Amino acid sequence: MNVMVNKTFKRREFVKQSSFVTAGAILAPGLTPSLFANSTTVAGDPAILGGQPVRTKNWPGWPIWNPETDEKRVIEDIRSGVWSRGLITTEFEEKWAKTIGAKRSLLVVNGTSALITSLIQLNIGGGDEVIVPPYTFIATVAAVIATGAIPVFADVDPETFQINPDKIEEKITPRTRAIIPVHILGLPANMPRILEIAKKHNLVVVEDACQAHLAEIDHQKVGTFGHAGCFSFQNSKNLAIGEGGAIVSNDEEFMDKCYSYHNYGNPYGTVVGSVGTGTVIPGTKLRITEYQAAIGLAQLKRLDEQTTTRNVNAEYLKSKIKTIPGIIPYKLNDHVTRAAFHLFPFRYKKEEFKDLPRAEFLNALKAEGVPCSNGYLPLNKMPFLANAFKTKNYQKMYPEDMLDINKYNENNKCPANDRLCNEEAVWFGQNMLLGSKSDMDDIAIAIEKIHHNSEKIKNRSKN
Ligand SMILES: Cc1ncc(COP(=O)(O)O)c(C=O)c1O
């Protein structure tokens, strides 16, 4: 499947090259993958101490497109003058619904709007509580706040990086109306358990699948387990349009309402741009343009093959690094048949690296030519929550006691998430997983090299 990436390059596909370029040799002598298991091969000075980096080549860039085939439809659309919502958008919606295995799909301007629209049309709002994981992008929680509901955080399972179903039930109160499982990093959350809990307590489930295009549990695509599923097509996402989002659902009535909401609340089926149709529900405007949909259709053609490549490389990389002491790669939940790998996560245990802090480990890894990140900060502790509670709407909608931020913080502690965010999580981007097997070897060699030299690296600031 890696061939696909090479093949696409041969077909002169354009990629935005990753900006990481360093001067020097391509591979330090002795650091060949075949010698990886031999610790003497990683004994050279680490790049952060002036040694030769493991890697100086670029990583696959993102987004990828083919000027010959992908730009044609975009240009045709621009020349047609039909730029607002029309037939191309409908075509993408139909194809996205089919791809995901849902009855319907609606395109909106971004994933955040997909979440807000879904929650509002499922009647979530002031006075309600919505259970969310703390390990997610801000948009998940911002969507809850936008409806006027209160986000309640259920801690994560550090092995999977996903919301921990065991922590959900204890967060349910008479005000709880919904759960938003987030398939964060593109790894599926434990939907069978979450659906069981939701059913027992009569809760709405909105899946945040914004990072999880084509991920599956028992061969069923994520986004189709709950009442609604939400996707993002923002530039970094596995299906990139620039900006864009989609709601999927099997509930026709709900989808009619979402459509109506994204078009000012005018009745479903109203021709876009027409006036005098009457307005049936409070709505707003969230329509994407035709040329965005044209880009989406082009990207959709390569999504499946790219997803396979990411899966193959992720499993290979995992097999390579899991034996390095102090490196604990992601675990997939039971019944996951495919992940999306928007990111490749592992946990870093500094005890096995002579107490080298994570930030230093990341700097050393970057110096070896391997881009990496520590990922999210704890959302449940950020000031936007206290500031939301101070707004006029919240003050009017909730009793004072519920808006006491100290009490809220006490009830929303997530120690497992704190550890992930503040100490352990490390990510590689999805574009790196579109590389070759030898690219994955480079990552593994670089980590092994740092492990081997952790004492020296730790002492560098003392010298
Ligand atoms: C988990 C998650 N939810 C929601 C969103 C929001 O999507 P968008 O950026 O398209 O609004 C994102 C985007 O980064 C995301 O990663």
The ligand as a MOL file (V3000), in Angstrom:
LIG
                    3D

  0  0  0     0  0            999 V3000
M  V30 BEGIN CTAB
M  V30 COUNTS 16 16 0 0 0
M  V30 BEGIN ATOM
M  V30 1 C -12.0480 16.1520 17.7420 0
M  V30 2 C -12.4640 17.3340 16.9300 0
M  V30 3 N -13.7160 17.7940 17.0460 0
M  V30 4 C -14.1520 18.8430 16.3340 0
M  V30 5 C -13.3160 19.5140 15.4670 0
M  V30 6 C -13.8320 20.7110 14.7530 0
M  V30 7 O -13.7030 20.6390 13.3830 0
M  V30 8 P -13.4900 21.9650 12.5270 0
M  V30 9 O -12.0880 22.4110 12.7220 0
M  V30 10 O -13.7680 21.5390 11.1260 0
M  V30 11 O -14.4730 22.9620 13.0120 0
M  V30 12 C -12.0000 19.0760 15.3020 0
M  V30 13 C -11.1010 19.7660 14.4000 0
M  V30 14 O -9.9100 19.8780 14.5780 0
M  V30 15 C -11.5690 17.9650 16.0630 0
M  V30 16 O -10.3000 17.5340 15.9630 0
M  V30 END ATOM
M  V30 BEGIN BOND
M  V30 1 1 1 2
M  V30 2 1 2 3
M  V30 3 2 2 15
M  V30 4 2 3 4
M  V30 5 1 4 5
M  V30 6 1 5 6
M  V30 7 2 5 12
M  V30 8 1 6 7
M  V30 9 1 7 8
M  V30 10 2 8 9
M  V30 11 1 8 10
M  V30 12 1 8 11
M  V30 13 1 12 13
M  V30 14 1 12 15
M  V30 15 2 13 14
M  V30 16 1 15 16
M  V30 END BOND
M  V30 END CTAB
M  END
